[in-house]
Amino acid sequence: MNLAMSTSQADELQHLLESVLSEMSHEIAATDNAGFRAKLMARRTLLADLEHELRDLLAAAPERAGEEAPDALVRELARPGD
């Protein structure tokens, strides 16, 4: 699957993921049901992987290096074979 977004959209998504991950940690700690906790932990892992990949792409975005490229992440996020 491919996803195209501007750097500002990716930035906002990355901040949203950080917030959700923080809230999930509290929810996991407060959950007594082992099955539900395992599902939350698996979801948190998936979202954390996505947040790390997005953070890496944002750090490498050309406009962060001084280039003007409003849709710089389109090239990065739309890699063939992903």
C-alpha positions as CSV (number, residue, x, y, z in Angstrom):
1,M,0.0,0.0,0.0
2,N,1.2,3.5,-0.8
3,L,0.4,6.7,0.9
4,A,1.1,10.2,-0.3
5,M,1.1,13.2,2.0
6,S,2.8,16.5,2.5
7,T,5.5,17.0,5.0
8,S,3.2,19.0,7.2
9,Q,0.6,16.3,7.1
10,A,3.2,13.7,8.0
11,D,4.4,15.9,10.8
12,E,0.9,16.1,12.3
13,L,0.4,12.3,11.9
14,Q,3.7,11.7,13.7
15,H,2.6,13.9,16.6
16,L,-0.8,12.2,16.8
17,L,1.0,8.8,16.9
18,E,3.2,10.0,19.8
19,S,0.1,11.1,21.7
20,V,-1.8,7.8,21.1
21,L,1.3,5.7,22.1
22,S,1.6,7.6,25.4
23,E,-2.1,7.1,26.2
24,M,-1.9,3.4,25.3
25,S,0.9,2.8,27.8
26,H,-1.3,4.1,30.5
27,E,-4.2,2.0,29.3
28,I,-2.0,-1.2,29.1
29,A,-0.8,-0.6,32.7
30,A,-4.3,-0.2,34.0
31,T,-5.7,-3.3,32.2
32,D,-6.3,-6.4,34.3
33,N,-7.5,-8.6,31.4
34,A,-4.4,-10.5,30.1
35,G,-5.9,-11.1,26.7
36,F,-6.9,-7.5,26.2
37,R,-3.5,-6.3,27.4
38,A,-1.8,-8.6,24.8
39,K,-3.9,-7.1,22.1
40,L,-3.1,-3.6,23.2
41,M,0.6,-4.4,23.4
42,A,0.5,-5.8,19.8
43,R,-1.3,-2.7,18.6
44,R,1.2,-0.4,20.4
45,T,4.1,-2.2,18.8
46,L,2.6,-1.8,15.3
47,L,1.9,1.9,15.9
48,A,5.4,2.5,17.4
49,D,7.0,0.9,14.3
50,L,4.9,3.2,12.1
51,E,5.8,6.3,14.2
52,H,9.5,5.4,14.0
53,E,9.4,5.0,10.3
54,L,7.5,8.2,9.9
55,R,10.0,10.1,12.1
56,D,12.9,8.7,10.0
57,L,11.2,9.8,6.8
58,L,10.6,13.3,8.2
59,A,14.2,13.7,9.3
60,A,15.3,12.8,5.7
61,A,12.8,15.0,4.0
62,P,14.5,17.3,1.4
63,E,12.6,20.4,2.7
64,R,14.1,19.8,6.1
65,A,17.5,20.1,4.5
66,G,16.7,23.4,2.9
67,E,15.2,22.2,-0.4
68,E,11.8,23.4,-1.5
69,A,9.7,20.2,-2.0
70,P,6.1,20.5,-0.7
71,D,5.4,16.9,-1.3
72,A,8.8,15.5,-0.5
73,L,7.4,12.5,1.3
74,V,5.4,11.4,-1.7
75,R,8.6,9.9,-3.1
76,E,9.6,8.3,0.3
77,L,6.2,6.9,1.2
78,A,5.3,5.6,-2.2
79,R,8.2,3.2,-2.6
80,P,7.4,0.3,-4.9
81,G,7.1,-3.0,-3.2
82,D,6.0,-1.7,0.2
